[in-house]
């Protein structure tokens, strides 16, 4: 560590990010144990400013040789880097807690297998004919950031992730449910399993609606595409580049007044929670959408600096569908939440004369999502008179979130995790559906 800390004779500034990650993943496919993987790695990123130019480098491991290569690579990068007047973090924060590590270690293989077995047995007693897939992962992460500006931040995080599902016959997708917690699961989610199994019964038959504009009930799991598009719209990067559809839209209406979105970085049990971002800027809850009105943009250090704004604690090493030490920092949601409303899922379904329930979407990444567009294959169910009729096949939905999400018929009263954040069921009116 000494070689990383004492670099003032080589650089004007440095920012050193180190992540220690331990992971255990257990995967069951078609009722049988398929895979157990364990990973232990240390990843580091170094950003430096030399002669007014920004350089960076990343590496895995922490030997003396690895650290030397990290420093030398960052210096070489700065020789060809862009000119900058960035100021790295001056914050101090200590969120190290031995209880966090204990929670990870106490959930040993025996406890995990006992839980998985209980879930499998419960589902098998209800329906032994489905092709059950089940995953349980535990992840420990220790994050440290050190800068020459007396920035000194530390945090430990543990997340337990559990999901179960089964492939939709002929659909190329999976019907599933997922859960996140800070501690190991102690009770199986019987109500969620029962609802899942009842819904899955409708996958054996095909029911395709006529091409028309109709009600679409988006499941929480499908609404990751909403977060991705909204994030692109409020990003300091797209605002600075002039490509965002939300430029000059602060305090203006962009959605139905039933839509409320907050970024909740420190929400209990959220998989993506953080006390500070990957640049050492403290996170905080931010109001993004209030009754359909746009309230805030999000910034990392770079784009805050370019626009004369304050960084918002949203500088993260994340990509569209992943993250990693090699990923450049960019403005990202930490843990977006589409806030719940007052309608149960049953109420929302009962209000539909005809429409579709979308459980997942395929091909979203090829849409012009930065402008809010979506044109995707919809996986889910045809709905008539509040009842699921059968699974969708070769059904497309298309539109734009900044147009279609002005007509919201109802918002579910509970939130559930998806790959980007948390959302309830959301009933949208007059969406273009291509069917028969």
C-alpha angles and dihedrals in degrees: 000000000000092000090055097045100050104058103118091112090060105036140030090223139001135190117197119193119187126183125187110195129187119182137177119190127186119188129189121189125187089353094303130105105258106172146358116192131177124190130188117178143152117214127186138190127193125193119185139179115216124173088349094304128116122234134172143183138177135204146171122236131026109240120135090256092049091051092048091052090048092054096042092048092051091050092050090048090053090054087066098028132117121268112259143173095199118149113210122224121297094187129120123203134157115197097157111136124173090210089067092059091043090056089055095047096043090062094077126173092269093058092044094050091047090055094045091049091051091052093047093049092049092051094043091054088054100040122355093175098073121094098244120206119184134178131187119181132177122195133188120192129183113190126192128178124187126180136177088244091072090267106160118166131162133177139168122206133182126189131181114200124191129177137165131187149138132230117263106241109258090348104106090226142081133243106219150152126217138195138190130199140165090228133042115281113259102178127044114236098245096170091052092047092050092050091047093051092048090051093046091058087072094060094077094073128054120228118174122189124221116262107271146111108280147148115296121195108202116204118224089249093058095049095080085097089062091055093047093052094044092048090054090050096051097038116122087224096062092038090054093044091050093236100110119108087214099062111137090005100116111136090009127118114259101154141024114293086246090071118093121167128182131177104228107185096171099043111144115255094006111140094220098046118139136172091207134012129243090276096053096256113140115246125228139176111278130194108227104165123017115185090332095313120122108236109170148012123216126236141189120202095272099052094036087056093047093050100039092246133128118258110253100207092261100115104122138159094238134130131199093284106004149019139227145157090260092057114102116240114260136162108283139163109256097203113343118197125197096207120237125252132201105275127098119223088250091053091050093050092046090055091060118094090180132347142101137277109221114208097171141355128223126208099019093137090066092057122093088256096163087068092045096256123143129184109166146146109259120222115196140065143319111238127206125175090347095307130111108243102185142301124307120248126189091352121149131193124197138179145094125281092222090058106029096043091061087078107061117164097185147347123218121245097230133055126220132185126262130175092280108031141307131311142161128228108288125202113206123189128224101009117166108251122185112204131129 
